[in-house]
Amino acid sequence: MLQERLRADDFLARYGGEEFALIMRESPKQNALQTAERIRKLVETTPFKHEGKKIAVAISIGVATWPAEHIDSGQDLVRAADANLYSAKRRGRNKVVGQKEKRVPKVS
């Protein structure tokens, strides 16, 4: 269901028991956030059934992009996405959370 709504070069894979990773090459942060929100809405509005009963399904999504401050490796990128995922869950689930931009202090 998700794969058919992604670009041919995007890579979607199961990352953990109930976690998935989506790698979107050459996709600016805003595009990644928009794609994540489309996926969230798709899952939320799709009718799922289990043993003949309709069930509500929602997902939380953590988004991380590179280049970004403090992301110097693939491991850093995965850690950032994971931290954002758990932030989405803490905020009530069924949310998309992207990495925060580090603010540079103003010089007086």
C-alpha positions as CSV (number, residue, x, y, z in Angstrom):
1,M,0.0,0.0,0.0
2,L,2.8,2.4,0.9
3,Q,5.3,1.3,-1.8
4,E,2.9,2.2,-4.6
5,R,2.8,5.8,-3.4
6,L,6.5,6.3,-3.3
7,R,9.0,7.2,-6.0
8,A,10.8,4.4,-7.8
9,D,14.1,5.3,-6.1
10,D,12.7,5.4,-2.6
11,F,13.5,2.4,-0.3
12,L,11.0,1.1,2.2
13,A,11.9,-1.7,4.5
14,R,10.9,-3.2,7.8
15,Y,13.4,-2.0,10.4
16,G,12.1,-3.7,13.6
17,G,9.1,-5.6,14.8
18,E,6.6,-2.9,14.0
19,E,9.0,-0.2,12.6
20,F,9.8,0.7,9.1
21,A,12.5,2.8,7.5
22,L,12.0,4.9,4.4
23,I,15.0,6.2,2.6
24,M,14.3,9.1,0.2
25,R,17.4,10.2,-1.7
26,E,17.7,13.8,-2.8
27,S,14.6,14.8,-0.9
28,P,14.7,18.1,1.1
29,K,13.4,18.2,4.6
30,Q,10.1,19.7,3.6
31,N,9.4,17.0,1.0
32,A,10.3,14.3,3.6
33,L,7.9,15.8,6.1
34,Q,5.1,16.1,3.5
35,T,5.6,12.5,2.4
36,A,5.5,11.4,6.0
37,E,2.3,13.3,6.6
38,R,0.7,11.7,3.5
39,I,1.7,8.3,4.7
40,R,0.3,9.0,8.2
41,K,-3.1,10.2,6.7
42,L,-3.2,7.2,4.3
43,V,-2.8,4.7,7.2
44,E,-5.3,6.6,9.4
45,T,-8.0,6.7,6.7
46,T,-7.5,3.2,5.2
47,P,-10.1,0.6,6.4
48,F,-8.3,-2.3,7.9
49,K,-9.9,-5.6,9.0
50,H,-8.8,-8.4,11.2
51,E,-10.8,-11.5,11.6
52,G,-13.7,-9.7,9.9
53,K,-13.7,-6.8,12.2
54,K,-12.8,-3.3,11.2
55,I,-9.9,-1.9,13.3
56,A,-8.5,1.6,13.5
57,V,-4.8,1.9,12.7
58,A,-2.6,4.9,13.3
59,I,1.1,5.5,13.0
60,S,3.7,7.8,14.4
61,I,6.6,8.9,12.2
62,G,10.0,10.3,13.1
63,V,11.7,12.2,10.2
64,A,15.4,12.9,10.0
65,T,17.3,14.4,7.1
66,W,20.9,14.9,6.0
67,P,22.8,17.2,5.8
68,A,22.0,18.5,9.3
69,E,23.9,19.6,12.3
70,H,25.1,16.8,14.5
71,I,24.4,14.2,11.9
72,D,27.7,13.0,10.6
73,S,27.0,9.3,9.8
74,G,24.2,6.9,8.9
75,Q,24.0,5.9,12.6
76,D,23.4,9.5,13.6
77,L,20.7,9.7,11.0
78,V,18.9,6.6,12.3
79,R,19.3,7.8,15.9
80,A,17.7,11.1,15.0
81,A,14.8,9.5,13.2
82,D,14.3,7.1,16.2
83,A,14.4,10.0,18.7
84,N,11.8,11.8,16.6
85,L,9.6,8.7,16.4
86,Y,9.6,8.4,20.2
87,S,8.9,12.1,20.5
88,A,5.8,11.6,18.2
89,K,4.7,8.8,20.5
90,R,5.1,10.9,23.6
91,R,3.0,13.7,22.0
92,G,0.0,11.4,21.7
93,R,0.8,9.2,18.8
94,N,-0.5,9.4,15.2
95,K,1.9,12.3,14.6
96,V,4.8,13.2,12.4
97,V,7.8,14.8,14.1
98,G,10.9,16.1,12.2
99,Q,14.2,17.1,13.6
100,K,14.5,20.5,15.2
101,E,16.7,23.1,13.6
102,K,19.5,24.2,16.0
103,R,19.1,27.9,16.6
104,V,22.2,30.0,16.4
105,P,22.4,32.6,19.1
106,K,22.3,36.2,18.0
107,V,25.5,38.1,18.4
108,S,25.0,41.5,20.1
